[in-house]
Each structure stands twice: as structure tokens, then as C-alpha cells.
Amino acid sequence: MSLLKNTTLVAQALRRVSTSSVRREKIQYSPLSPKVKAAQEKFQIPDGTPVHLKGGFTDQVIYRTTVLLSFVGLAMVGQLIYTMSFPKKQ
């Protein structure tokens, strides 16, 4: 019973410490630059292109290089498993 009483007292104490008064003034944010606004509009167009490819040619090159390197790595792992499974006879 005393454990339950102690936990509620701790919870009440934490609640009193963690609460703060409500901020009344509005926070002023800096306006977005025109470049950022244009980039946001470009990425929001619903054209069916994945977001990671909407950056243009550079994004496509990076994506395709990553896919190619992934397949090369997968092939090398397959080759390693094969050579370890069937060692050369001496």
C-alpha cells in the first residue's frame, strides 16, 4: 500500500515540475527562400515518380549505381558461398 502511495506522490511531484505556463506570444519564423519553395513544389507534384528520383538525372545515376553495386555484392557473396562449399581438390 505504501508503494502505491509513494508512486502517486512521485507522479504528482513530476507533474508539478514538468508543467509550464502557456506561451502567449507567437513565434516568428523566417520566410522560406524562393529556391526552397520551388523545390518543395517540385517534390509535391503527384506524377507517380518516387521521391528519391525526383531530383533529376543525378538522382537516377546514384540510384542505378547503388542497385548495380548491390547486385555485384550479392553475386560476390554467392561466389564466396559456392567456393567455400566446394573447395578445390589438391
FENQUIPE-V487347 format. One record per run of one state. SS is the DSSP state (hx for helix, st for strand, lp for the rest). FROM is the first residue (numbers start at 1). TO is the last residue. If there is no record, write none. Layout:
ss = <SS/SS>
from = <FROM/FROM>
to = <TO/TO>
This chain:
ss = <lp/hx/lp/hx/lp/hx/lp/hx/lp>
from = <1/2/19/34/45/51/54/57/86>
to = <1/18/33/44/50/53/56/85/90>
